[in-house]
Amino acid sequence: MSFREQPTAPRATRVDSSTVAEPGPGRTPRWSRPGWPILAWILGIAVVTTAGSLHGGGSLVGEIDVDDANPRWFVCTIGGLPCGRMVESTSTTPAGVRTIETELVLRFLRQGVETETRVTSRMRTDVDGALMSMEIVQRLGERPLVARWSFREHDVEETRSQGGRTETRTHPPPASPWFTPDAAISRVMAVDGDEPTTLRVVDPANGIEPVPVTYRRLGTCFVEVDGRRLEGIRFELRQPDAPVVVETVDARGSMLSSRTSLGAGLGDLEIVRSSRRAAMAGGRAGVDLLDAGRVRPTFERTVLRPDRAASLTLRISPRAGTVPSFVDSGAQRVRREDATLVVTVTPGRTSPCLRTEAADLAVTPIADHEDPAVRRFAERASRGAGSTAETAERLRRAVHRHIDRKGLSTAFASASETVRDRRGDCTEHAVLLAATLRAVGIGSRVVNGLVWIPDADDPGGAYLWHMWTQAVIDGRWTDLDATLPPDGPGFHAGHLAVNTGDLSPASFNATGTAMMEVFGAIDIEILDRDPSP
């Protein structure tokens, strides 16, 4: 079968000014990963992944009668340490319907507690290579989140399911031209030379909105696979708001290895073809995410507790290169001073929100505040509040009390899952608070950053990865941390904000990439006073 841009449309003869030959028949399709490692990682910084049938619909694998190839197994490592495994398979029915399935399992430690994220993706094409359906199953908490798209003649039907609840929407088809990942890699492999080629790619990780992916051929190399040296072609893949991926494929376009830089603190995420035995043996947790992102501050003169300061000023210096960006929002003010940033955090300070955007009130797969249980919880907790500020604080306290099984074993649960299971860490607190605020009409977003915690072995403590919430109160962004006890202040000066996100799927790539630039890349000095004139 031949591969083509999707949907059916007159074939373009040139891509980025490069003449493209028609990909030859018989090329093994695969689920390429522009965005795949970063998706699993971002939903795994506080994340990670179990295969099984789709909730309420059964697995596509059950419909397959003919196998085209044996499964392809991979070992995953971060900084040379084991962190999981991946398996790809391609199957075809007698009628020519082809299913490409990829399952990525990542396991991490967070202060010694193991978490697992399992992300399964499937794409199904007809005998002519046209995309019929795609789906992604993300197991980030107790209940899998399933998204499925069915490509029909004039529209695309999207179905999302979690915990027995199903929502169906209809969308117009993506504007042509666009490509499935396997069609895209076939197209760029047919291009001679090393000039970059940009194609609009649709895959389950990003939904039906095409993402521009730029491919650049880097030459050939050899990859050691289960004691054999296999020759491959290396490509650099770039897409917006995501780390650069270097991927090596064989002559059929099937992946041999992939490398993604996750920042100085973590090193490279590498996914390398292996035997099944090696993949299963290597699929264990060997990386502690919190340790990788830990920053022990120094003090200008006096050691103090940032969480008890009325206001705190810090100097952030890069360990190499330039200092990453930090957001100026809510209680935090940032200014550049030579090669460093000077950050002042003052609890109670807010920043302007000129208007509440639709994204600040939107229902997302994670902030699913239309769920009846989330709405009931929000309405009960806010009943009788006399102002927006009082409503927000009541919700913050209610979320803290409601999540009564606090721990690091949950990867990244949705608001509806958390309100039912009552378990989680900072991400579950932040997401549930953001969703309940939206449920009562208050704009919200989450903040990704660091928080200071005490350490029995070091009076200076340490900054670790953290997430909290901002709410629009009286036209201003106000910080609220639901992990803090109800009988105390809802925010303290020991928070350091890196960026904000609206909890949409698209925001995870951007905010996660920025967080990775901070891991292992900065030093923090706590100043006795603000050094500004």
Protein Blocks (a to p, Z undefined) as FASTA:
>chain_A
ZZdddddddddfbeghiacddddehiacdddfehklmmmmmmmmmgccdddddehkapfk
lmpcbdfbdcddddddeehiafbdcdddddddfkopacddddddddddeehiacdddddd
dddddfkopafbdcddddfblbdcdddddddfkbccddddeehiacdddddddddddddf
klmmmmmmmpgcjbdcddddddfklojadcddddddebjcdddeehiacdddddddddeh
iacddddddfkopafbdcddebjknopaddddddfklmmmmmccfbdfklmmpccdddfk
lccdfklcfbdcdddddfbhjadddddehjbccddehjbccddddehiacddfbacfklm
cccfklmmkbmklmmmmmmmmgoiabfklmmmmmmmmmmmmmmcgcfkbfbdcfklmmmn
opacfklmmmmmmmmmmmnopacdddddddddddfkbmnlpadddddddddeehiacddd
fkbcfkbcfbdfkbccfbdcehiaklmmmmmmmmmmmgopaccdddfbdfbZZ
